[in-house]
Amino acid sequence: MSQVVVVDSIRTGLAKAHRGTFNLTRSDDLVAHCIDFLLERNPELAAEEVDDVILGCGRQVGEQSGNVARHAVVLSQLPITVPATTISRACSSGLNSIAFAANQLANGCAEVMMAGGVESITGLDRGSPAQFEENPRLMEEKPDIFMAMGNTAEVVARRYQVSREAQDAYSLQSQQRYVAAVEAGYMAEEIAPMTVDWRKVVDKDSGATEIVEGIVDHDECNRPTTTLEGLSKLSPAFEEDGTVTAGNASQLSDGASMAILMTEERAQQLDLEPMGYFGGFTVAGCEPDEMGIGPVFAIPKLLDYKGLSLADIDLVELNEAFASQCLYCRDRLGIDPEIYNVNGGSIAIGHPFGMTGARLTGSLLREMKRREKKLGIVSMCIGKGMGAAGLFEAC
């Protein structure tokens, strides 16, 4: 089995869904931009050397249907001979694509792969996507599998007694940690600026808009002036007497992230300095109505397979789908808050479903290098009752 390394990782900035600067930009164009940026930044790698492209995309409808990965490859500077596939495991899709690529490399059936994720939540509302049809038997026997994610976050808050005050305090911390990371220049290291046309509201009273040119070179979702007082005044977003609000949940956004993975041998031959090693990946199932706690099962499963304990782990990136589930997973597993989502997360940055796992991978590898740490985990909950976890080791 070959050792697999992540050579480079890049992402777009994250734009607010519908109102943000990517509201006229398609998913395949976002991915092609990331692919081209990686090729230009790594000229030692010939484009024709890429054996395959694997792309995670949570919802493959509308413009994200029909194997959006292949569309992105054809739009990019990769030659037509490079194949591509699109996979979905909801919010773990970006991480899952990296794992799929790594396993193909480890098995000796490829030397160079690109993998990542994308989601245009704005794009899901463009055109006429196919209507999802619920299985009648599932509706009768397990209706919770179709429960809205916000409602599952409320279930976790009630069932495990995660208070509104704790959720708001955690959300404030996410905003503050993200601001500190921006000021330190950490976010700029991750982002490939992209110039696009977008639809801007020019008169809020009339709703008048115009199409203008913009550069997405930062994340647009952060609320740097957030206060606990302001968070406490927000109304519940999903249930009348609930505790989950727009302030303590991840923000809907658009974006893409891609990485180059190689066998360690090929990276050495090309004289490329890797970001880190891929160490493994697991998934686990749980009840759909509390899908947010999936990492509670996936992380121990991963550690068990690798003969490790949490004491061996230096950093954890666990997607902030909702503060309620993030807090429960952290405390149930006993993860030190000082190594947990250290630069903020999706509550502050945004969460394009299929992209986030790939973004977290790049963020984790960069932060491990800054801190001179060895082992890190990327994890997230997954809609319909699952959790995923990936292990990475610094070079």
Buried (B, 14 or more C-beta within 10 A) or exposed (E): EBBBBBBBBBBBBBBBBBBBBBBBBBBBBBBBBBBBBBBEEBEEBEBEBBBBBBBBBBBBBBBBBEBBBBBBBBBBEBEEEBBBEBBBBBBBBBBBBBBBBBBBBBEEEBBBBBBBBBBBBBBBEBEEBEEEEEEEEEEEEBEBBBBEBBBBBBBBBBBBEBEBEBBBBBBBBBBBBBBEBBEEEBBEEBBBEBEBEBBBEEEEEEEEEEEEEBEBBBBBBBBEEBEEEEBEEBEBBBBEEBBBBBBBBBBBBBBBBBBBBBBBEBBEEBEBEBBBBBBBBBBBBBBBBBBBBBBBBBBBBBBEEBEBEBEEBBBBBBBBBBBBBBBBBBEEBEBEEEBBBBBBBBBBBBBBBBBBBBBBBBBBBBBBEEBEBBBBBBBBBBBBBBBBBBBBBBB
